[in-house]
Amino acid sequence: RTVFVFNGPNLSRLGTREPDVYGAETFEDLQALCRRTGRELGLSVDVRQTDDEAELVGWIHEAADGAVPVVLNPAAFTHYSYALRDAIAQRTAPLIEVHISNPAAREEFRHTSVVAAVASGTIAGFGLRSYELALRAIAEEAA
Ligand code: DQA
């Protein structure tokens, strides 16, 4: 069983990007963590990152067409992308919104998520472990 882990803008720069907020681990570390967790859970995990809204919308369509569960960190798109929100609303398999930081504890503009209402649920504030928790939730839901 395949699970997609999709990451929005600037997340390729983990490790060098605001390490006080997002930690010292790199995007490669995140990929390794997701693959390792997937192996443990019997899931084949496909981890991707894009800075491009159109590409991310296309990947959500791919997930919708294949009914593939998704762990999604929409990054800044979280706060304003109605196109992403409308793409997410089309799918039927679980989709869990994740954040490394806790956006509710940060700037005002991060308090709004335009995707939360169409996600299955949200996990935020646990660092890279947010992804691990989301993969576990998907594995349990699928079991
Ligand atoms: C983020 C939080 C967003 O507000 C921010 O724009 C990001 C990362 C997180 O994982 O904490 O790029 O989604």
Backbone and ligand atoms as CSV (ligand in chain L), in Angstrom:
chain,resi,resn,atom,element,x,y,z
A,1,ARG,N,N,0.830,-1.208,0.000
A,1,ARG,CA,C,0.000,0.000,0.000
A,1,ARG,C,C,0.865,1.259,0.000
A,2,THR,N,N,0.544,2.172,-0.878
A,2,THR,CA,C,1.331,3.398,-1.045
A,2,THR,C,C,0.701,4.554,-0.287
A,3,VAL,N,N,1.554,5.387,0.296
A,3,VAL,CA,C,1.134,6.653,0.904
A,3,VAL,C,C,2.006,7.752,0.311
A,4,PHE,N,N,1.374,8.877,-0.035
A,4,PHE,CA,C,2.133,10.036,-0.510
A,4,PHE,C,C,2.441,10.960,0.664
A,5,VAL,N,N,3.648,11.507,0.675
A,5,VAL,CA,C,3.999,12.571,1.623
A,5,VAL,C,C,4.419,13.779,0.790
A,6,PHE,N,N,3.541,14.772,0.727
A,6,PHE,CA,C,3.775,15.945,-0.120
A,6,PHE,C,C,4.150,17.156,0.734
A,7,ASN,N,N,5.128,17.901,0.243
A,7,ASN,CA,C,5.632,19.077,0.952
A,7,ASN,C,C,5.625,20.292,0.044
A,8,GLY,N,N,5.116,21.401,0.567
A,8,GLY,CA,C,5.034,22.647,-0.184
A,8,GLY,C,C,6.305,23.483,-0.102
A,9,PRO,N,N,6.188,24.774,-0.437
A,9,PRO,CA,C,7.332,25.645,-0.664
A,9,PRO,C,C,8.274,25.793,0.517
A,10,ASN,N,N,9.544,25.838,0.183
A,10,ASN,CA,C,10.667,26.099,1.098
A,10,ASN,C,C,11.062,24.909,1.959
A,11,LEU,N,N,10.301,23.814,1.884
A,11,LEU,CA,C,10.614,22.680,2.765
A,11,LEU,C,C,11.817,21.873,2.272
A,12,SER,N,N,12.263,22.105,1.033
A,12,SER,CA,C,13.519,21.479,0.591
A,12,SER,C,C,14.704,22.058,1.359
A,13,ARG,N,N,14.499,23.194,2.001
A,13,ARG,CA,C,15.582,23.910,2.667
A,13,ARG,C,C,15.644,23.640,4.164
A,14,LEU,N,N,14.936,22.603,4.595
A,14,LEU,CA,C,15.036,22.199,6.005
A,14,LEU,C,C,16.497,21.992,6.382
A,15,GLY,N,N,16.819,22.364,7.608
A,15,GLY,CA,C,18.203,22.216,8.071
A,15,GLY,C,C,18.952,23.534,8.008
A,16,THR,N,N,18.766,24.263,6.870
A,16,THR,CA,C,19.389,25.585,6.777
A,16,THR,C,C,18.365,26.688,6.985
A,17,ARG,N,N,17.087,26.374,6.745
A,17,ARG,CA,C,16.022,27.360,6.836
A,17,ARG,C,C,15.618,27.569,8.292
A,18,GLU,N,N,15.770,28.759,8.850
A,18,GLU,CA,C,15.308,29.094,10.201
A,18,GLU,C,C,15.386,27.891,11.152
A,19,PRO,N,N,16.595,27.390,11.408
A,19,PRO,CA,C,16.719,26.166,12.219
A,19,PRO,C,C,16.141,26.304,13.633
A,20,ASP,N,N,16.066,27.568,14.123
A,20,ASP,CA,C,15.448,27.778,15.440
A,20,ASP,C,C,13.967,27.429,15.413
A,21,VAL,N,N,13.335,27.542,14.239
A,21,VAL,CA,C,11.899,27.232,14.108
A,21,VAL,C,C,11.694,25.793,13.622
A,22,TYR,N,N,12.495,25.385,12.602
A,22,TYR,CA,C,12.218,24.120,11.919
A,22,TYR,C,C,13.219,23.007,12.219
A,23,GLY,N,N,14.229,23.305,13.049
A,23,GLY,CA,C,15.176,22.272,13.445
A,23,GLY,C,C,16.365,22.146,12.501
A,24,ALA,N,N,17.295,21.295,12.878
A,24,ALA,CA,C,18.561,21.141,12.158
A,24,ALA,C,C,18.501,20.020,11.129
A,25,GLU,N,N,17.461,19.203,11.168
A,25,GLU,CA,C,17.401,18.075,10.244
A,25,GLU,C,C,17.021,18.545,8.838
A,26,THR,N,N,17.569,17.850,7.845
A,26,THR,CA,C,17.406,18.255,6.444
A,26,THR,C,C,16.196,17.558,5.810
A,27,PHE,N,N,15.886,17.984,4.583
A,27,PHE,CA,C,14.807,17.321,3.845
A,27,PHE,C,C,15.147,15.852,3.598
A,28,GLU,N,N,16.439,15.566,3.379
A,28,GLU,CA,C,16.855,14.163,3.197
A,28,GLU,C,C,16.592,13.366,4.484
A,29,ASP,N,N,16.829,13.994,5.628
A,29,ASP,CA,C,16.519,13.335,6.906
A,29,ASP,C,C,15.011,13.059,7.009
A,30,LEU,N,N,14.214,14.039,6.566
A,30,LEU,CA,C,12.760,13.857,6.598
A,30,LEU,C,C,12.342,12.692,5.700
A,31,GLN,N,N,12.934,12.637,4.496
A,31,GLN,CA,C,12.616,11.519,3.592
A,31,GLN,C,C,12.968,10.185,4.229
A,32,ALA,N,N,14.150,10.134,4.856
A,32,ALA,CA,C,14.607,8.885,5.483
A,32,ALA,C,C,13.669,8.496,6.619
A,33,LEU,N,N,13.270,9.460,7.443
A,33,LEU,CA,C,12.340,9.200,8.551
A,33,LEU,C,C,11.010,8.635,8.031
A,34,CYS,N,N,10.491,9.243,6.960
A,34,CYS,CA,C,9.198,8.785,6.420
A,34,CYS,C,C,9.325,7.381,5.830
A,35,ARG,N,N,10.422,7.110,5.123
A,35,ARG,CA,C,10.605,5.782,4.524
A,35,ARG,C,C,10.782,4.729,5.612
A,36,ARG,N,N,11.560,5.088,6.638
A,36,ARG,CA,C,11.804,4.155,7.744
A,36,ARG,C,C,10.487,3.839,8.472
A,37,THR,N,N,9.699,4.880,8.756
A,37,THR,CA,C,8.408,4.677,9.419
A,37,THR,C,C,7.497,3.835,8.530
A,38,GLY,N,N,7.514,4.114,7.237
A,38,GLY,CA,C,6.712,3.351,6.298
A,38,GLY,C,C,7.071,1.872,6.298
A,39,ARG,N,N,8.364,1.591,6.272
A,39,ARG,CA,C,8.811,0.188,6.294
A,39,ARG,C,C,8.273,-0.527,7.518
A,40,GLU,N,N,8.349,0.163,8.654
A,40,GLU,CA,C,7.869,-0.413,9.921
A,40,GLU,C,C,6.373,-0.714,9.847
A,41,LEU,N,N,5.631,0.117,9.131
A,41,LEU,CA,C,4.168,0.011,9.092
A,41,LEU,C,C,3.684,-0.765,7.871
A,42,GLY,N,N,4.606,-1.201,7.023
A,42,GLY,CA,C,4.213,-1.921,5.811
A,42,GLY,C,C,3.646,-1.011,4.734
A,43,LEU,N,N,4.076,0.248,4.735
A,43,LEU,CA,C,3.607,1.214,3.740
A,43,LEU,C,C,4.779,1.608,2.845
A,44,SER,N,N,4.503,1.756,1.561
A,44,SER,CA,C,5.509,2.281,0.651
A,44,SER,C,C,5.276,3.787,0.537
A,45,VAL,N,N,6.276,4.560,0.978
A,45,VAL,CA,C,6.084,6.008,1.136
A,45,VAL,C,C,6.812,6.758,0.024
A,46,ASP,N,N,6.076,7.591,-0.679
A,46,ASP,CA,C,6.596,8.402,-1.788
A,46,ASP,C,C,6.656,9.854,-1.303
A,47,VAL,N,N,7.865,10.351,-1.016
A,47,VAL,CA,C,8.030,11.691,-0.432
A,47,VAL,C,C,8.448,12.687,-1.511
A,48,ARG,N,N,7.694,13.759,-1.651
A,48,ARG,CA,C,7.995,14.768,-2.669
A,48,ARG,C,C,7.921,16.185,-2.082
A,49,GLN,N,N,8.611,17.118,-2.762
A,49,GLN,CA,C,8.558,18.531,-2.369
A,49,GLN,C,C,8.479,19.385,-3.614
A,50,THR,N,N,7.684,20.448,-3.555
A,50,THR,CA,C,7.657,21.415,-4.656
A,50,THR,C,C,7.430,22.810,-4.107
A,51,ASP,N,N,7.969,23.801,-4.845
A,51,ASP,CA,C,7.692,25.203,-4.524
A,51,ASP,C,C,6.536,25.729,-5.381
A,52,ASP,N,N,5.985,24.860,-6.222
A,52,ASP,CA,C,5.057,25.280,-7.271
A,52,ASP,C,C,3.629,24.845,-6.928
A,53,GLU,N,N,2.743,25.803,-6.791
A,53,GLU,CA,C,1.352,25.514,-6.425
A,53,GLU,C,C,0.675,24.608,-7.454
A,54,ALA,N,N,0.927,24.878,-8.747
A,54,ALA,CA,C,0.290,24.075,-9.796
A,54,ALA,C,C,0.748,22.615,-9.713
A,55,GLU,N,N,2.031,22.417,-9.450
A,55,GLU,CA,C,2.541,21.049,-9.352
A,55,GLU,C,C,1.914,20.331,-8.154
A,56,LEU,N,N,1.795,21.024,-7.049
A,56,LEU,CA,C,1.205,20.410,-5.856
A,56,LEU,C,C,-0.269,20.058,-6.096
A,57,VAL,N,N,-1.008,20.952,-6.748
A,57,VAL,CA,C,-2.406,20.669,-7.099
A,57,VAL,C,C,-2.471,19.421,-7.986
A,58,GLY,N,N,-1.568,19.307,-8.936
A,58,GLY,CA,C,-1.524,18.128,-9.812
A,58,GLY,C,C,-1.276,16.845,-9.025
A,59,TRP,N,N,-0.395,16.904,-8.041
A,59,TRP,CA,C,-0.115,15.724,-7.213
A,59,TRP,C,C,-1.339,15.329,-6.393
A,60,ILE,N,N,-2.101,16.327,-5.929
A,60,ILE,CA,C,-3.327,16.011,-5.177
A,60,ILE,C,C,-4.353,15.344,-6.105
A,61,HIS,N,N,-4.415,15.803,-7.352
A,61,HIS,CA,C,-5.297,15.134,-8.330
A,61,HIS,C,C,-4.883,13.671,-8.509
A,62,GLU,N,N,-3.563,13.446,-8.603
A,62,GLU,CA,C,-3.035,12.073,-8.754
A,62,GLU,C,C,-3.467,11.219,-7.563
A,63,ALA,N,N,-3.379,11.778,-6.355
A,63,ALA,CA,C,-3.796,11.052,-5.149
A,63,ALA,C,C,-5.295,10.783,-5.187
A,64,ALA,N,N,-6.073,11.773,-5.620
A,64,ALA,CA,C,-7.532,11.615,-5.691
A,64,ALA,C,C,-7.892,10.514,-6.686
A,65,ASP,N,N,-7.262,10.517,-7.864
A,65,ASP,CA,C,-7.580,9.524,-8.893
A,65,ASP,C,C,-7.227,8.109,-8.451
A,66,GLY,N,N,-6.125,7.982,-7.668
A,66,GLY,CA,C,-5.701,6.654,-7.236
A,66,GLY,C,C,-6.203,6.291,-5.850
A,67,ALA,N,N,-6.982,7.188,-5.220
A,67,ALA,CA,C,-7.441,7.002,-3.832
A,67,ALA,C,C,-6.259,6.663,-2.911
A,68,VAL,N,N,-5.167,7.390,-3.096
A,68,VAL,CA,C,-3.951,7.186,-2.301
A,68,VAL,C,C,-3.988,8.126,-1.093
A,69,PRO,N,N,-3.783,7.598,0.138
A,69,PRO,CA,C,-3.728,8.465,1.318
A,69,PRO,C,C,-2.541,9.428,1.238
A,70,VAL,N,N,-2.725,10.608,1.844
A,70,VAL,CA,C,-1.710,11.662,1.745
A,70,VAL,C,C,-1.402,12.241,3.116
A,71,VAL,N,N,-0.105,12.422,3.379
A,71,VAL,CA,C,0.366,13.287,4.461
A,71,VAL,C,C,0.847,14.550,3.769
A,72,LEU,N,N,0.266,15.695,4.126
A,72,LEU,CA,C,0.553,16.936,3.400
A,72,LEU,C,C,1.011,18.037,4.335
A,73,ASN,N,N,2.217,18.552,4.071
A,73,ASN,CA,C,2.623,19.816,4.689
A,73,ASN,C,C,2.520,20.887,3.618
A,74,PRO,N,N,1.432,21.655,3.616
A,74,PRO,CA,C,1.237,22.640,2.547
A,74,PRO,C,C,2.111,23.882,2.713
A,75,ALA,N,N,2.882,23.943,3.815
A,75,ALA,CA,C,3.753,25.100,4.094
A,75,ALA,C,C,2.935,26.391,3.970
A,76,ALA,N,N,3.494,27.423,3.348
A,76,ALA,CA,C,2.783,28.719,3.312
A,76,ALA,C,C,1.456,28.637,2.554
A,77,PHE,N,N,1.319,27.669,1.619
A,77,PHE,CA,C,0.036,27.527,0.900
A,77,PHE,C,C,-1.117,27.267,1.867
A,78,THR,N,N,-0.805,26.681,3.018
A,78,THR,CA,C,-1.803,26.440,4.069
A,78,THR,C,C,-2.705,27.646,4.288
A,79,HIS,N,N,-2.069,28.796,4.259
A,79,HIS,CA,C,-2.730,29.990,4.767
A,79,HIS,C,C,-3.541,30.746,3.726
A,80,TYR,N,N,-3.364,30.389,2.430
A,80,TYR,CA,C,-4.084,31.200,1.422
A,80,TYR,C,C,-4.448,30.482,0.133
A,81,SER,N,N,-4.097,29.202,-0.040
A,81,SER,CA,C,-4.327,28.600,-1.357
A,81,SER,C,C,-5.697,27.914,-1.452
A,82,TYR,N,N,-6.659,28.634,-2.001
A,82,TYR,CA,C,-7.981,28.029,-2.228
A,82,TYR,C,C,-7.916,26.982,-3.336
A,83,ALA,N,N,-6.957,27.124,-4.260
A,83,ALA,CA,C,-6.797,26.100,-5.309
A,83,ALA,C,C,-6.400,24.762,-4.689
A,84,LEU,N,N,-5.480,24.816,-3.726
A,84,LEU,CA,C,-5.078,23.589,-3.035
A,84,LEU,C,C,-6.245,23.031,-2.228
A,85,ARG,N,N,-6.956,23.919,-1.545
A,85,ARG,CA,C,-8.122,23.506,-0.765
A,85,ARG,C,C,-9.148,22.785,-1.644
A,86,ASP,N,N,-9.441,23.342,-2.803
A,86,ASP,CA,C,-10.442,22.748,-3.696
A,86,ASP,C,C,-9.962,21.409,-4.249
A,87,ALA,N,N,-8.652,21.276,-4.480
A,87,ALA,CA,C,-8.099,19.985,-4.934
A,87,ALA,C,C,-8.261,18.936,-3.834
A,88,ILE,N,N,-7.959,19.310,-2.614
A,88,ILE,CA,C,-8.053,18.374,-1.483
A,88,ILE,C,C,-9.495,17.914,-1.281
A,89,ALA,N,N,-10.435,18.818,-1.490
A,89,ALA,CA,C,-11.854,18.505,-1.282
A,89,ALA,C,C,-12.349,17.409,-2.228
A,90,GLN,N,N,-11.606,17.144,-3.334
A,90,GLN,CA,C,-12.057,16.163,-4.329
A,90,GLN,C,C,-11.735,14.726,-3.965
A,91,ARG,N,N,-10.825,14.553,-3.000
A,91,ARG,CA,C,-10.356,13.182,-2.787
A,91,ARG,C,C,-11.190,12.508,-1.690
A,92,THR,N,N,-11.080,11.169,-1.645
A,92,THR,CA,C,-11.861,10.399,-0.684
A,92,THR,C,C,-10.983,9.714,0.358
A,93,ALA,N,N,-9.755,9.344,0.012
A,93,ALA,CA,C,-8.857,8.675,0.967
A,93,ALA,C,C,-8.406,9.685,2.027
A,94,PRO,N,N,-7.913,9.184,3.181
A,94,PRO,CA,C,-7.467,10.102,4.236
A,94,PRO,C,C,-6.382,11.061,3.751
A,95,LEU,N,N,-6.463,12.285,4.229
A,95,LEU,CA,C,-5.390,13.271,4.007
A,95,LEU,C,C,-5.162,13.993,5.319
A,96,ILE,N,N,-3.936,13.888,5.825
A,96,ILE,CA,C,-3.607,14.515,7.102
A,96,ILE,C,C,-2.699,15.710,6.860
A,97,GLU,N,N,-3.140,16.870,7.332
A,97,GLU,CA,C,-2.341,18.104,7.274
A,97,GLU,C,C,-1.306,18.044,8.391
A,98,VAL,N,N,-0.047,18.277,8.050
A,98,VAL,CA,C,0.993,18.299,9.088
A,98,VAL,C,C,1.784,19.599,9.025
A,99,HIS,N,N,2.274,19.991,10.204
A,99,HIS,CA,C,3.204,21.110,10.304
A,99,HIS,C,C,4.300,20.746,11.283
A,100,ILE,N,N,5.503,21.201,10.972
A,100,ILE,CA,C,6.652,20.965,11.841
A,100,ILE,C,C,6.519,21.835,13.091
A,101,SER,N,N,6.274,23.123,12.859
A,101,SER,CA,C,6.057,24.062,13.956
A,101,SER,C,C,4.584,24.021,14.364
A,102,ASN,N,N,4.232,24.809,15.360
A,102,ASN,CA,C,2.827,24.963,15.746
A,102,ASN,C,C,2.343,26.333,15.264
A,103,PRO,N,N,1.700,26.363,14.097
A,103,PRO,CA,C,1.320,27.664,13.519
A,103,PRO,C,C,0.432,28.493,14.452
A,104,ALA,N,N,-0.323,27.839,15.320
A,104,ALA,CA,C,-1.222,28.569,16.240
A,104,ALA,C,C,-0.444,29.393,17.248
A,105,ALA,N,N,0.821,29.036,17.466
A,105,ALA,CA,C,1.656,29.756,18.441
A,105,ALA,C,C,2.534,30.803,17.758
A,106,ARG,N,N,2.315,31.042,16.472
A,106,ARG,CA,C,3.194,31.944,15.713
A,106,ARG,C,C,2.416,33.175,15.233
A,107,GLU,N,N,2.898,33.806,14.134
A,107,GLU,CA,C,2.275,35.048,13.660
A,107,GLU,C,C,0.800,34.818,13.341
A,108,GLU,N,N,0.045,35.915,13.450
A,108,GLU,CA,C,-1.404,35.895,13.204
A,108,GLU,C,C,-1.759,35.234,11.853
A,109,PHE,N,N,-1.000,35.561,10.788
A,109,PHE,CA,C,-1.396,35.044,9.465
A,109,PHE,C,C,-1.293,33.530,9.387
A,110,ARG,N,N,-0.534,32.915,10.320
A,110,ARG,CA,C,-0.417,31.453,10.318
A,110,ARG,C,C,-1.558,30.770,11.088
A,111,HIS,N,N,-2.410,31.566,11.720
A,111,HIS,CA,C,-3.496,30.974,12.515
A,111,HIS,C,C,-4.620,30.462,11.626
A,112,THR,N,N,-4.670,30.953,10.399
A,112,THR,CA,C,-5.695,30.484,9.456
A,112,THR,C,C,-5.124,29.370,8.588
A,113,SER,N,N,-5.852,28.231,8.530
A,113,SER,CA,C,-5.568,27.208,7.535
A,113,SER,C,C,-6.783,27.076,6.646
A,114,VAL,N,N,-6.599,27.324,5.346
A,114,VAL,CA,C,-7.727,27.174,4.425
A,114,VAL,C,C,-7.903,25.714,4.005
A,115,VAL,N,N,-6.987,24.849,4.402
A,115,VAL,CA,C,-7.121,23.430,4.050
A,115,VAL,C,C,-7.628,22.566,5.213
A,116,ALA,N,N,-7.551,23.064,6.439
A,116,ALA,CA,C,-7.881,22.226,7.608
A,116,ALA,C,C,-9.294,21.641,7.526
A,117,ALA,N,N,-10.239,22.436,7.036
A,117,ALA,CA,C,-11.641,21.990,7.033
A,117,ALA,C,C,-11.891,20.847,6.047
A,118,VAL,N,N,-11.012,20.673,5.065
A,118,VAL,CA,C,-11.206,19.581,4.101
A,118,VAL,C,C,-10.194,18.445,4.314
A,119,ALA,N,N,-9.339,18.568,5.328
A,119,ALA,CA,C,-8.415,17.482,5.680
A,119,ALA,C,C,-9.130,16.509,6.626
A,120,SER,N,N,-8.589,15.287,6.731
A,120,SER,CA,C,-9.139,14.341,7.716
A,120,SER,C,C,-8.829,14.823,9.124
A,121,GLY,N,N,-7.653,15.435,9.296
A,121,GLY,CA,C,-7.230,15.955,10.586
A,121,GLY,C,C,-5.896,16.644,10.428
A,122,THR,N,N,-5.423,17.208,11.524
A,122,THR,CA,C,-4.193,18.010,11.501
A,122,THR,C,C,-3.279,17.603,12.647
A,123,ILE,N,N,-1.969,17.485,12.350
A,123,ILE,CA,C,-0.960,17.236,13.383
A,123,ILE,C,C,0.114,18.312,13.231
A,124,ALA,N,N,0.311,19.100,14.288
A,124,ALA,CA,C,1.225,20.240,14.197
A,124,ALA,C,C,2.014,20.400,15.476
A,125,GLY,N,N,3.261,20.816,15.324
A,125,GLY,CA,C,4.030,21.241,16.484
A,125,GLY,C,C,4.972,20.197,17.050
A,126,PHE,N,N,5.102,19.049,16.395
A,126,PHE,CA,C,5.943,17.967,16.913
A,126,PHE,C,C,7.242,17.797,16.130
A,127,GLY,N,N,7.653,18.844,15.415
A,127,GLY,CA,C,8.857,18.710,14.602
A,127,GLY,C,C,8.634,17.674,13.505
A,128,LEU,N,N,9.697,17.001,13.085
A,128,LEU,CA,C,9.550,15.982,12.038
A,128,LEU,C,C,8.676,14.824,12.495
A,129,ARG,N,N,8.558,14.689,13.820
A,129,ARG,CA,C,7.689,13.631,14.352
A,129,ARG,C,C,6.220,13.820,13.961
A,130,SER,N,N,5.826,15.036,13.589
A,130,SER,CA,C,4.458,15.247,13.086
A,130,SER,C,C,4.182,14.298,11.911
A,131,TYR,N,N,5.192,14.112,11.048
A,131,TYR,CA,C,5.016,13.231,9.879
A,131,TYR,C,C,4.871,11.769,10.321
A,132,GLU,N,N,5.698,11.381,11.288
A,132,GLU,CA,C,5.649,9.995,11.773
A,132,GLU,C,C,4.279,9.700,12.381
A,133,LEU,N,N,3.778,10.641,13.183
A,133,LEU,CA,C,2.466,10.457,13.811
A,133,LEU,C,C,1.370,10.360,12.748
A,134,ALA,N,N,1.490,11.163,11.711
A,134,ALA,CA,C,0.485,11.142,10.640
A,134,ALA,C,C,0.515,9.806,9.895
A,135,LEU,N,N,1.723,9.291,9.619
A,135,LEU,CA,C,1.828,7.991,8.937
A,135,LEU,C,C,1.228,6.892,9.803
A,136,ARG,N,N,1.452,6.969,11.111
A,136,ARG,CA,C,0.869,5.966,12.024
A,136,ARG,C,C,-0.656,6.054,12.006
A,137,ALA,N,N,-1.188,7.268,11.995
A,137,ALA,CA,C,-2.649,7.445,11.955
A,137,ALA,C,C,-3.219,6.839,10.675
A,138,ILE,N,N,-2.530,7.050,9.559
A,138,ILE,CA,C,-3.005,6.500,8.283
A,138,ILE,C,C,-2.935,4.975,8.308
A,139,ALA,N,N,-1.841,4.430,8.844
A,139,ALA,CA,C,-1.693,2.964,8.910
A,139,ALA,C,C,-2.798,2.360,9.769
A,140,GLU,N,N,-3.134,3.010,10.871
A,140,GLU,CA,C,-4.181,2.475,11.753
A,140,GLU,C,C,-5.551,2.569,11.099
A,141,GLU,N,N,-5.785,3.664,10.392
A,141,GLU,CA,C,-7.061,3.836,9.711
A,141,GLU,C,C,-7.239,2.788,8.617
A,142,ALA,N,N,-6.113,2.445,7.965
A,142,ALA,CA,C,-6.168,1.497,6.854
A,142,ALA,C,C,-6.214,0.049,7.333
A,143,ALA,N,N,-5.850,-0.179,8.602
A,143,ALA,CA,C,-5.742,-1.562,9.092
A,143,ALA,C,C,-7.116,-2.202,9.320
L,1,DQA,C1,C,4.911,25.076,8.201
L,1,DQA,C2,C,4.240,26.296,8.854
L,1,DQA,C3,C,3.856,27.334,7.810
L,1,DQA,O1,O,3.256,28.461,8.441
L,1,DQA,C4,C,5.086,27.805,7.052
L,1,DQA,O2,O,4.701,28.686,6.017
L,1,DQA,C5,C,5.922,26.684,6.535
L,1,DQA,C6,C,6.108,25.490,7.350
L,1,DQA,C7,C,5.419,24.053,9.239
L,1,DQA,O3,O,5.669,22.919,8.856
L,1,DQA,O4,O,5.585,24.398,10.420
L,1,DQA,O5,O,6.527,26.793,5.472
L,1,DQA,O6,O,3.955,24.427,7.370
